[in-house]
Amino acid sequence: MHQEWGLRYGWVLGLYSGLLICIMSGGLAAWRYAILRLLQRAGVFSAHCVRFFDEATGNVLLQKVGGGYRFIHRLLLDYFAYGR
């Protein structure tokens, strides 16, 4: 009976454990990069987005924080996020 439980649920536990370790050791950044590259190749995401974000930073719409950007005005964030 115990062997059957191990065979049935052991691979699921191993899969989830491996996925958790992968995410904690930088796998999440790799997935994000892969998704962005896929969107770029599909034509959904422009290759020149960094230039656009830098232009928006120069116009005081965004603020550069570390390696990313954030909206300065909460209303502007809500407008782009929710279309209101």
Biopython code that builds the backbone (N, CA, C, O; Angstrom):
import numpy as np
from Bio.PDB.StructureBuilder import StructureBuilder

atoms = [
    (1, "MET", "N", (0.822, -1.197, 0.000)),
    (1, "MET", "CA", (0.000, 0.000, 0.000)),
    (1, "MET", "C", (0.864, 1.258, 0.000)),
    (1, "MET", "O", (0.572, 2.209, -0.726)),
    (2, "HIS", "N", (1.925, 1.273, 0.806)),
    (2, "HIS", "CA", (2.780, 2.459, 0.878)),
    (2, "HIS", "C", (3.577, 2.657, -0.398)),
    (2, "HIS", "O", (3.853, 3.793, -0.784)),
    (3, "GLN", "N", (3.952, 1.562, -1.064)),
    (3, "GLN", "CA", (4.670, 1.678, -2.330)),
    (3, "GLN", "C", (3.770, 2.294, -3.389)),
    (3, "GLN", "O", (4.218, 3.111, -4.193)),
    (4, "GLU", "N", (2.531, 1.911, -3.390)),
    (4, "GLU", "CA", (1.588, 2.451, -4.361)),
    (4, "GLU", "C", (1.425, 3.961, -4.186)),
    (4, "GLU", "O", (1.357, 4.699, -5.168)),
    (5, "TRP", "N", (1.364, 4.415, -2.940)),
    (5, "TRP", "CA", (1.257, 5.854, -2.670)),
    (5, "TRP", "C", (2.490, 6.577, -3.178)),
    (5, "TRP", "O", (2.383, 7.649, -3.774)),
    (6, "GLY", "N", (3.669, 5.994, -2.945)),
    (6, "GLY", "CA", (4.913, 6.613, -3.390)),
    (6, "GLY", "C", (5.005, 6.706, -4.897)),
    (6, "GLY", "O", (5.477, 7.708, -5.433)),
    (7, "LEU", "N", (4.561, 5.676, -5.581)),
    (7, "LEU", "CA", (4.584, 5.698, -7.040)),
    (7, "LEU", "C", (3.560, 6.671, -7.607)),
    (7, "LEU", "O", (3.794, 7.304, -8.637)),
    (8, "ARG", "N", (2.443, 6.782, -6.937)),
    (8, "ARG", "CA", (1.372, 7.627, -7.439)),
    (8, "ARG", "C", (1.660, 9.107, -7.215)),
    (8, "ARG", "O", (1.424, 9.923, -8.105)),
    (9, "TYR", "N", (2.160, 9.457, -6.050)),
    (9, "TYR", "CA", (2.332, 10.863, -5.707)),
    (9, "TYR", "C", (3.781, 11.328, -5.660)),
    (9, "TYR", "O", (4.041, 12.528, -5.573)),
    (10, "GLY", "N", (4.712, 10.412, -5.715)),
    (10, "GLY", "CA", (6.121, 10.776, -5.631)),
    (10, "GLY", "C", (6.598, 11.610, -6.798)),
    (10, "GLY", "O", (7.374, 12.548, -6.617)),
    (11, "TRP", "N", (6.142, 11.279, -7.996)),
    (11, "TRP", "CA", (6.578, 12.055, -9.161)),
    (11, "TRP", "C", (5.978, 13.460, -9.155)),
    (11, "TRP", "O", (6.611, 14.405, -9.626)),
    (12, "VAL", "N", (4.783, 13.601, -8.634)),
    (12, "VAL", "CA", (4.171, 14.929, -8.547)),
    (12, "VAL", "C", (4.941, 15.787, -7.546)),
    (12, "VAL", "O", (5.230, 16.953, -7.818)),
    (13, "LEU", "N", (5.270, 15.222, -6.407)),
    (13, "LEU", "CA", (6.041, 15.938, -5.402)),
    (13, "LEU", "C", (7.422, 16.313, -5.948)),
    (13, "LEU", "O", (7.905, 17.420, -5.712)),
    (14, "GLY", "N", (8.053, 15.392, -6.674)),
    (14, "GLY", "CA", (9.353, 15.676, -7.266)),
    (14, "GLY", "C", (9.287, 16.767, -8.316)),
    (14, "GLY", "O", (10.182, 17.609, -8.390)),
    (15, "LEU", "N", (8.245, 16.766, -9.125)),
    (15, "LEU", "CA", (8.067, 17.784, -10.153)),
    (15, "LEU", "C", (7.880, 19.165, -9.534)),
    (15, "LEU", "O", (8.520, 20.127, -9.957)),
    (16, "TYR", "N", (7.011, 19.267, -8.540)),
    (16, "TYR", "CA", (6.774, 20.549, -7.886)),
    (16, "TYR", "C", (8.004, 21.030, -7.121)),
    (16, "TYR", "O", (8.294, 22.226, -7.102)),
    (17, "SER", "N", (8.714, 20.123, -6.502)),
    (17, "SER", "CA", (9.936, 20.508, -5.783)),
    (17, "SER", "C", (10.989, 21.031, -6.756)),
    (17, "SER", "O", (11.634, 22.044, -6.486)),
    (18, "GLY", "N", (11.162, 20.354, -7.873)),
    (18, "GLY", "CA", (12.118, 20.807, -8.882)),
    (18, "GLY", "C", (11.744, 22.149, -9.471)),
    (18, "GLY", "O", (12.613, 22.984, -9.720)),
    (19, "LEU", "N", (10.454, 22.366, -9.699)),
    (19, "LEU", "CA", (9.988, 23.651, -10.220)),
    (19, "LEU", "C", (10.222, 24.765, -9.207)),
    (19, "LEU", "O", (10.624, 25.866, -9.585)),
    (20, "LEU", "N", (9.981, 24.501, -7.952)),
    (20, "LEU", "CA", (10.215, 25.497, -6.909)),
    (20, "LEU", "C", (11.693, 25.852, -6.804)),
    (20, "LEU", "O", (12.035, 27.028, -6.677)),
    (21, "ILE", "N", (12.557, 24.875, -6.854)),
    (21, "ILE", "CA", (13.999, 25.134, -6.793)),
    (21, "ILE", "C", (14.445, 25.923, -8.017)),
    (21, "ILE", "O", (15.276, 26.824, -7.903)),
    (22, "CYS", "N", (13.905, 25.595, -9.178)),
    (22, "CYS", "CA", (14.245, 26.312, -10.414)),
    (22, "CYS", "C", (13.835, 27.776, -10.312)),
    (22, "CYS", "O", (14.609, 28.661, -10.677)),
    (23, "ILE", "N", (12.648, 28.034, -9.827)),
    (23, "ILE", "CA", (12.163, 29.415, -9.704)),
    (23, "ILE", "C", (13.004, 30.196, -8.703)),
    (23, "ILE", "O", (13.322, 31.364, -8.929)),
    (24, "MET", "N", (13.362, 29.551, -7.601)),
    (24, "MET", "CA", (14.138, 30.254, -6.567)),
    (24, "MET", "C", (15.576, 30.523, -7.006)),
    (24, "MET", "O", (16.220, 31.425, -6.471)),
    (25, "SER", "N", (16.087, 29.762, -7.965)),
    (25, "SER", "CA", (17.480, 29.943, -8.372)),
    (25, "SER", "C", (17.612, 30.683, -9.700)),
    (25, "SER", "O", (18.607, 30.503, -10.403)),
    (26, "GLY", "N", (16.640, 31.502, -10.056)),
    (26, "GLY", "CA", (16.751, 32.330, -11.256)),
    (26, "GLY", "C", (15.921, 31.850, -12.419)),
    (26, "GLY", "O", (15.958, 32.461, -13.487)),
    (27, "GLY", "N", (15.191, 30.804, -12.255)),
    (27, "GLY", "CA", (14.361, 30.285, -13.335)),
    (27, "GLY", "C", (13.245, 31.223, -13.722)),
    (27, "GLY", "O", (12.837, 31.254, -14.883)),
    (28, "LEU", "N", (12.739, 31.991, -12.768)),
    (28, "LEU", "CA", (11.656, 32.929, -13.054)),
    (28, "LEU", "C", (12.132, 34.016, -14.009)),
    (28, "LEU", "O", (11.399, 34.400, -14.920)),
    (29, "ALA", "N", (13.334, 34.509, -13.818)),
    (29, "ALA", "CA", (13.880, 35.524, -14.727)),
    (29, "ALA", "C", (14.058, 34.942, -16.123)),
    (29, "ALA", "O", (13.814, 35.630, -17.114)),
    (30, "ALA", "N", (14.473, 33.701, -16.212)),
    (30, "ALA", "CA", (14.631, 33.056, -17.519)),
    (30, "ALA", "C", (13.284, 32.895, -18.220)),
    (30, "ALA", "O", (13.186, 33.104, -19.430)),
    (31, "TRP", "N", (12.257, 32.529, -17.476)),
    (31, "TRP", "CA", (10.918, 32.415, -18.059)),
    (31, "TRP", "C", (10.409, 33.766, -18.538)),
    (31, "TRP", "O", (9.835, 33.862, -19.622)),
    (32, "ARG", "N", (10.612, 34.813, -17.740)),
    (32, "ARG", "CA", (10.177, 36.150, -18.146)),
    (32, "ARG", "C", (10.886, 36.584, -19.422)),
    (32, "ARG", "O", (10.260, 37.146, -20.321)),
    (33, "TYR", "N", (12.184, 36.328, -19.504)),
    (33, "TYR", "CA", (12.950, 36.685, -20.690)),
    (33, "TYR", "C", (12.438, 35.912, -21.905)),
    (33, "TYR", "O", (12.285, 36.482, -22.985)),
    (34, "ALA", "N", (12.178, 34.630, -21.733)),
    (34, "ALA", "CA", (11.692, 33.812, -22.840)),
    (34, "ALA", "C", (10.326, 34.291, -23.326)),
    (34, "ALA", "O", (10.070, 34.314, -24.529)),
    (35, "ILE", "N", (9.462, 34.668, -22.410)),
    (35, "ILE", "CA", (8.137, 35.165, -22.790)),
    (35, "ILE", "C", (8.257, 36.485, -23.536)),
    (35, "ILE", "O", (7.572, 36.691, -24.538)),
    (36, "LEU", "N", (9.123, 37.387, -23.062)),
    (36, "LEU", "CA", (9.319, 38.658, -23.765)),
    (36, "LEU", "C", (9.873, 38.437, -25.165)),
    (36, "LEU", "O", (9.440, 39.101, -26.107)),
    (37, "ARG", "N", (10.825, 37.513, -25.323)),
    (37, "ARG", "CA", (11.375, 37.213, -26.648)),
    (37, "ARG", "C", (10.295, 36.636, -27.564)),
    (37, "ARG", "O", (10.243, 36.971, -28.747)),
    (38, "LEU", "N", (9.446, 35.781, -27.030)),
    (38, "LEU", "CA", (8.366, 35.198, -27.812)),
    (38, "LEU", "C", (7.384, 36.277, -28.269)),
    (38, "LEU", "O", (6.955, 36.280, -29.423)),
    (39, "LEU", "N", (7.030, 37.188, -27.370)),
    (39, "LEU", "CA", (6.137, 38.290, -27.736)),
    (39, "LEU", "C", (6.774, 39.212, -28.760)),
    (39, "LEU", "O", (6.092, 39.731, -29.643)),
    (40, "GLN", "N", (8.073, 39.415, -28.645)),
    (40, "GLN", "CA", (8.778, 40.268, -29.595)),
    (40, "GLN", "C", (8.776, 39.630, -30.987)),
    (40, "GLN", "O", (8.543, 40.319, -31.980)),
    (41, "ARG", "N", (9.027, 38.351, -31.066)),
    (41, "ARG", "CA", (9.039, 37.665, -32.360)),
    (41, "ARG", "C", (7.648, 37.587, -32.975)),
    (41, "ARG", "O", (7.515, 37.557, -34.198)),
    (42, "ALA", "N", (6.623, 37.553, -32.153)),
    (42, "ALA", "CA", (5.249, 37.519, -32.650)),
    (42, "ALA", "C", (4.773, 38.895, -33.094)),
    (42, "ALA", "O", (3.703, 39.017, -33.690)),
    (43, "GLY", "N", (5.555, 39.930, -32.810)),
    (43, "GLY", "CA", (5.184, 41.278, -33.211)),
    (43, "GLY", "C", (4.298, 42.003, -32.221)),
    (43, "GLY", "O", (3.813, 43.097, -32.510)),
    (44, "VAL", "N", (4.079, 41.415, -31.063)),
    (44, "VAL", "CA", (3.230, 42.034, -30.046)),
    (44, "VAL", "C", (4.017, 43.045, -29.223)),
    (44, "VAL", "O", (3.469, 44.053, -28.777)),
    (45, "PHE", "N", (5.300, 42.772, -29.024)),
    (45, "PHE", "CA", (6.137, 43.588, -28.161)),
    (45, "PHE", "C", (7.277, 44.151, -28.996)),
    (45, "PHE", "O", (7.993, 43.394, -29.653)),
    (46, "SER", "N", (7.453, 45.447, -28.982)),
    (46, "SER", "CA", (8.458, 46.100, -29.814)),
    (46, "SER", "C", (9.866, 45.918, -29.252)),
    (46, "SER", "O", (10.061, 45.840, -28.039)),
    (47, "ALA", "N", (10.837, 45.852, -30.151)),
    (47, "ALA", "CA", (12.235, 45.741, -29.744)),
    (47, "ALA", "C", (12.765, 47.081, -29.236)),
    (47, "ALA", "O", (13.815, 47.140, -28.596)),
    (48, "HIS", "N", (12.042, 48.138, -29.522)),
    (48, "HIS", "CA", (12.487, 49.478, -29.147)),
    (48, "HIS", "C", (11.771, 49.993, -27.899)),
    (48, "HIS", "O", (11.658, 51.205, -27.712)),
    (49, "CYS", "N", (11.292, 49.099, -27.052)),
    (49, "CYS", "CA", (10.533, 49.522, -25.886)),
    (49, "CYS", "C", (11.405, 50.268, -24.877)),
    (49, "CYS", "O", (10.910, 51.154, -24.181)),
    (50, "VAL", "N", (12.689, 49.929, -24.785)),
    (50, "VAL", "CA", (13.561, 50.619, -23.835)),
    (50, "VAL", "C", (13.687, 52.084, -24.223)),
    (50, "VAL", "O", (13.677, 52.960, -23.358)),
    (51, "ARG", "N", (13.803, 52.355, -25.511)),
    (51, "ARG", "CA", (13.863, 53.740, -25.974)),
    (51, "ARG", "C", (12.561, 54.478, -25.617)),
    (51, "ARG", "O", (12.590, 55.637, -25.202)),
    (52, "PHE", "N", (11.425, 53.792, -25.782)),
    (52, "PHE", "CA", (10.135, 54.377, -25.427)),
    (52, "PHE", "C", (10.057, 54.669, -23.929)),
    (52, "PHE", "O", (9.595, 55.736, -23.522)),
    (53, "PHE", "N", (10.511, 53.712, -23.108)),
    (53, "PHE", "CA", (10.481, 53.910, -21.658)),
    (53, "PHE", "C", (11.419, 55.035, -21.233)),
    (53, "PHE", "O", (11.086, 55.807, -20.334)),
    (54, "ASP", "N", (12.579, 55.138, -21.862)),
    (54, "ASP", "CA", (13.494, 56.238, -21.547)),
    (54, "ASP", "C", (12.891, 57.587, -21.939)),
    (54, "ASP", "O", (13.065, 58.578, -21.230)),
    (55, "GLU", "N", (12.188, 57.621, -23.061)),
    (55, "GLU", "CA", (11.505, 58.850, -23.482)),
    (55, "GLU", "C", (10.416, 59.228, -22.474)),
    (55, "GLU", "O", (10.264, 60.400, -22.129)),
    (56, "ALA", "N", (9.666, 58.237, -22.008)),
    (56, "ALA", "CA", (8.628, 58.491, -21.008)),
    (56, "ALA", "C", (9.246, 58.942, -19.687)),
    (56, "ALA", "O", (8.659, 59.753, -18.971)),
    (57, "THR", "N", (10.425, 58.422, -19.362)),
    (57, "THR", "CA", (11.132, 58.867, -18.157)),
    (57, "THR", "C", (11.556, 60.319, -18.301)),
    (57, "THR", "O", (11.460, 61.096, -17.351)),
    (58, "GLY", "N", (12.023, 60.686, -19.486)),
    (58, "GLY", "CA", (12.407, 62.072, -19.739)),
    (58, "GLY", "C", (11.232, 63.031, -19.672)),
    (58, "GLY", "O", (11.405, 64.207, -19.350)),
    (59, "ASN", "N", (10.037, 62.537, -19.973)),
    (59, "ASN", "CA", (8.824, 63.366, -19.925)),
    (59, "ASN", "C", (8.102, 63.266, -18.586)),
    (59, "ASN", "O", (6.962, 63.715, -18.465)),
    (60, "VAL", "N", (8.738, 62.695, -17.601)),
    (60, "VAL", "CA", (8.252, 62.575, -16.228)),
    (60, "VAL", "C", (6.932, 61.794, -16.150)),
    (60, "VAL", "O", (6.063, 62.123, -15.341)),
    (61, "LEU", "N", (6.786, 60.772, -16.983)),
    (61, "LEU", "CA", (5.646, 59.874, -16.868)),
    (61, "LEU", "C", (6.029, 58.611, -16.104)),
    (61, "LEU", "O", (5.207, 58.013, -15.409)),
    (62, "LEU", "N", (7.292, 58.219, -16.246)),
    (62, "LEU", "CA", (7.808, 57.046, -15.558)),
    (62, "LEU", "C", (9.010, 57.445, -14.718)),
    (62, "LEU", "O", (9.610, 58.500, -14.925)),
    (63, "GLN", "N", (9.346, 56.596, -13.783)),
    (63, "GLN", "CA", (10.534, 56.788, -12.961)),
    (63, "GLN", "C", (11.360, 55.513, -13.059)),
    (63, "GLN", "O", (10.831, 54.413, -12.898)),
    (64, "LYS", "N", (12.654, 55.658, -13.323)),
    (64, "LYS", "CA", (13.517, 54.495, -13.429)),
    (64, "LYS", "C", (13.915, 54.042, -12.026)),
    (64, "LYS", "O", (14.457, 54.820, -11.241)),
    (65, "VAL", "N", (13.639, 52.771, -11.721)),
    (65, "VAL", "CA", (13.927, 52.203, -10.416)),
    (65, "VAL", "C", (14.718, 50.920, -10.639)),
    (65, "VAL", "O", (14.177, 49.915, -11.101)),
    (66, "GLY", "N", (16.003, 50.968, -10.307)),
    (66, "GLY", "CA", (16.855, 49.797, -10.522)),
    (66, "GLY", "C", (16.927, 49.460, -11.998)),
    (66, "GLY", "O", (17.326, 50.298, -12.806)),
    (67, "GLY", "N", (16.547, 48.243, -12.360)),
    (67, "GLY", "CA", (16.534, 47.826, -13.751)),
    (67, "GLY", "C", (15.167, 47.926, -14.385)),
    (67, "GLY", "O", (14.970, 47.457, -15.506)),
    (68, "GLY", "N", (14.218, 48.529, -13.690)),
    (68, "GLY", "CA", (12.855, 48.617, -14.213)),
    (68, "GLY", "C", (12.320, 50.034, -14.164)),
    (68, "GLY", "O", (13.045, 50.988, -13.883)),
    (69, "TYR", "N", (11.054, 50.141, -14.439)),
    (69, "TYR", "CA", (10.376, 51.440, -14.465)),
    (69, "TYR", "C", (9.107, 51.346, -13.652)),
    (69, "TYR", "O", (8.547, 50.265, -13.471)),
    (70, "ARG", "N", (8.656, 52.489, -13.162)),
    (70, "ARG", "CA", (7.366, 52.531, -12.482)),
    (70, "ARG", "C", (6.704, 53.866, -12.788)),
    (70, "ARG", "O", (7.371, 54.864, -13.062)),
    (71, "PHE", "N", (5.376, 53.859, -12.736)),
    (71, "PHE", "CA", (4.623, 55.076, -12.997)),
    (71, "PHE", "C", (4.738, 56.015, -11.807)),
    (71, "PHE", "O", (4.689, 55.583, -10.656)),
    (72, "ILE", "N", (4.889, 57.284, -12.089)),
    (72, "ILE", "CA", (4.950, 58.282, -11.029)),
    (72, "ILE", "C", (3.544, 58.589, -10.530)),
    (72, "ILE", "O", (3.325, 58.741, -9.328)),
    (73, "HIS", "N", (2.592, 58.680, -11.453)),
    (73, "HIS", "CA", (1.228, 59.055, -11.103)),
    (73, "HIS", "C", (0.341, 57.812, -11.051)),
    (73, "HIS", "O", (0.294, 57.038, -12.007)),
    (74, "ARG", "N", (-0.348, 57.627, -9.955)),
    (74, "ARG", "CA", (-1.214, 56.460, -9.771)),
    (74, "ARG", "C", (-2.377, 56.463, -10.763)),
    (74, "ARG", "O", (-2.778, 55.401, -11.238)),
    (75, "LEU", "N", (-2.918, 57.625, -11.080)),
    (75, "LEU", "CA", (-4.028, 57.706, -12.030)),
    (75, "LEU", "C", (-3.602, 57.258, -13.424)),
    (75, "LEU", "O", (-4.380, 56.628, -14.140)),
    (76, "LEU", "N", (-2.390, 57.576, -13.803)),
    (76, "LEU", "CA", (-1.876, 57.151, -15.099)),
    (76, "LEU", "C", (-1.699, 55.633, -15.135)),
    (76, "LEU", "O", (-2.001, 54.995, -16.143)),
    (77, "LEU", "N", (-1.220, 55.068, -14.057)),
    (77, "LEU", "CA", (-1.096, 53.614, -13.966)),
    (77, "LEU", "C", (-2.463, 52.959, -14.091)),
    (77, "LEU", "O", (-2.610, 51.983, -14.826)),
    (78, "ASP", "N", (-3.459, 53.473, -13.394)),
    (78, "ASP", "CA", (-4.814, 52.914, -13.473)),
    (78, "ASP", "C", (-5.379, 53.044, -14.867)),
    (78, "ASP", "O", (-6.072, 52.141, -15.335)),
    (79, "TYR", "N", (-5.101, 54.149, -15.549)),
    (79, "TYR", "CA", (-5.603, 54.355, -16.890)),
    (79, "TYR", "C", (-5.062, 53.297, -17.852)),
    (79, "TYR", "O", (-5.816, 52.714, -18.631)),
    (80, "PHE", "N", (-3.748, 53.054, -17.794)),
    (80, "PHE", "CA", (-3.154, 52.063, -18.691)),
    (80, "PHE", "C", (-3.464, 50.633, -18.274)),
    (80, "PHE", "O", (-3.570, 49.754, -19.129)),
    (81, "ALA", "N", (-3.609, 50.389, -17.004)),
    (81, "ALA", "CA", (-3.861, 49.029, -16.527)),
    (81, "ALA", "C", (-5.304, 48.605, -16.738)),
    (81, "ALA", "O", (-5.569, 47.464, -17.116)),
    (82, "TYR", "N", (-6.231, 49.509, -16.498)),
    (82, "TYR", "CA", (-7.650, 49.140, -16.521)),
    (82, "TYR", "C", (-8.449, 49.801, -17.630)),
    (82, "TYR", "O", (-9.617, 49.464, -17.829)),
    (83, "GLY", "N", (-7.850, 50.732, -18.354)),
    (83, "GLY", "CA", (-8.536, 51.390, -19.447)),
    (83, "GLY", "C", (-9.636, 52.333, -19.016)),
    (83, "GLY", "O", (-10.598, 52.554, -19.751)),
    (84, "ARG", "N", (-9.497, 52.885, -17.835)),
    (84, "ARG", "CA", (-10.533, 53.807, -17.324)),
    (84, "ARG", "C", (-10.123, 55.226, -17.532)),
    (84, "ARG", "O", (-10.862, 56.142, -17.168)),
]
sb = StructureBuilder()
sb.init_structure("model")
sb.init_model(0)
sb.init_chain("A")
sb.init_seg("    ")
for serial, (resi, resn, name, xyz) in enumerate(atoms, 1):
    if name == "N":
        sb.init_residue(resn, " ", resi, " ")
    sb.init_atom(name, np.array(xyz, "f"), 0.0, 1.0, " ", f" {name:<3s}", serial, name[0])
structure = sb.get_structure()
